[in-house]
Amino acid sequence: MINIGFIGAGSLANAMHYPSVNAMDDVCIKAICDLNEERLQSTAERFHVAQTYTDYHRMLDEVELDAVYVIMPPVFLKPIVLDCLAARKHVFMEKPPGTSVAEALEMAHAADHHKCIAMCAFNRRFSPVVVEAKKLVDARGPITQCMVEFHKYHIGDAKWDYYNVGMFETDVIHVVDLLRHFGGEVTEVDSYVQTWYSDQENVFNALVRFEGGATGFLTANRASGTRHERFELHGNGIGAYIRAPQSAEVYTENKTEPTSLEGSGLAGSDQAYMTYGFYGESRHFIDCVKTGEQPLTNLFDAAKSRELVDRILEGGRRP
Ligand SMILES: NC(=O)c1ccc[n+]([C@@H]2O[C@H](COP(=O)([O-])OP(=O)(O)OC[C@H]3O[C@@H](n4cnc5c(N)ncnc54)[C@H](O)[C@@H]3O)[C@@H](O)[C@H]2O)c1
């Protein structure tokens, strides 16, 4: 049995991470910590957790834990993650990995030093439709092209405001990471960043070249009409068109009928925490804790996604 503690009983944690680990037979949520008493108690009741804390130092001292989930906005992450690692606990955190490449690397080196597993959650990689579509494309040889598209409406009253951490660094990073997952190591980046109908950067375009020769495109428009997310993967006579977490259509060799993949069927559930990859990423983390293997999205890897974020932003800010 892997004993875990949570620091953070907020909204995303309650919607996705508590249900994910709660669904595993080999994981026990031993304790929860949150500064907010109301959230702490309601989450503890919902998931039947007896030990509750408002001071995470006490939780780390008093409860026998193998791993800690630290789920909160990126501005608060680093000191808490470093304390957990110093207490020799494996750590799972949400994206982004802190507020900068430097913070991500500091946490990565601390995990290395204390011989702990530290994983940054990028759920898109683990969404069953993405996993399955990628498997079909990869089976025919290297990919040639990939595309990630992630639009939202963040103007007017819906303006982005998240503890002064930008929407590209915090949210669009999901698909920056996915582009790396599809394409591999990045060699060249060209980008164009714009500000439309707002006083914050909100239109992002990037063209990326990968070591293996493939090219990747990123488009994210946060002055658009609504949330719309779509990915493409092209390989040897195969093209996958993915609308995660719902579905994907995979076309091969000029056939007009695609192979259709359906998210809830693949996940065995229509719950978002299952279809959108949250369960899958936690399963991967717990398996790595058990085997000692490095997670796919360990903090050194997450730092590379954070670095690509900077390259796209800095290169794209043209007069
Ligand atoms: N994967 C996704 O699609 C997705 C979507 C939304 C948010 N996120 C990520 O999730 C994270 C936010 O998670 P959330 O929505 O559950 O957070 P939240 O802001 O709703 O809650 C954070 C909780 O942490 C607690 N907290 C803060 N500092 C603490 C401390 N020192 N000790 C104990 N408790 C403390 C707060 O009291 C609060 O209850 C961010 O990293 C964000 O980027 C990911």
The ligand as a Gaussian input file, in Angstrom:
#p B3LYP/6-31G(d) Opt

LIG

0 1
 N       -4.659000      20.068000     -15.336000
 C       -5.578000      21.002000     -15.499000
 O       -6.362000      20.966000     -16.442000
 C       -5.675000      22.115000     -14.503000
 C       -6.814000      22.924000     -14.452000
 C       -6.893000      23.917000     -13.474000
 C       -5.852000      24.115000     -12.580000
 N       -4.735000      23.325000     -12.678000
 C       -3.618000      23.504000     -11.737000
 O       -4.058000      23.104000     -10.455000
 C       -3.389000      23.867000      -9.466000
 C       -4.422000      24.521000      -8.596000
 O       -5.150000      23.515000      -7.941000
 P       -6.559000      23.816000      -7.240000
 O       -7.508000      24.346000      -8.255000
 O       -6.946000      22.608000      -6.495000
 O       -6.096000      25.000000      -6.280000
 P       -6.984000      26.052000      -5.442000
 O       -6.391000      27.386000      -5.665000
 O       -8.448000      25.841000      -5.685000
 O       -6.686000      25.571000      -3.966000
 C       -5.405000      25.606000      -3.410000
 C       -5.540000      25.208000      -1.959000
 O       -4.234000      25.150000      -1.397000
 C       -4.308000      25.662000      -0.084000
 N       -2.980000      26.109000       0.350000
 C       -2.230000      27.120000      -0.151000
 N       -1.067000      27.215000       0.530000
 C       -1.087000      26.247000       1.475000
 C       -0.190000      25.851000       2.493000
 N        0.980000      26.463000       2.682000
 N       -0.532000      24.811000       3.277000
 C       -1.706000      24.169000       3.109000
 N       -2.609000      24.509000       2.163000
 C       -2.303000      25.527000       1.349000
 C       -5.312000      26.802000      -0.166000
 O       -5.872000      27.090000       1.106000
 C       -6.342000      26.235000      -1.139000
 O       -7.424000      25.590000      -0.513000
 C       -2.524000      24.870000     -10.211000
 O       -1.217000      24.353000     -10.319000
 C       -3.144000      24.931000     -11.592000
 O       -2.210000      25.274000     -12.593000
 C       -4.638000      22.334000     -13.606000

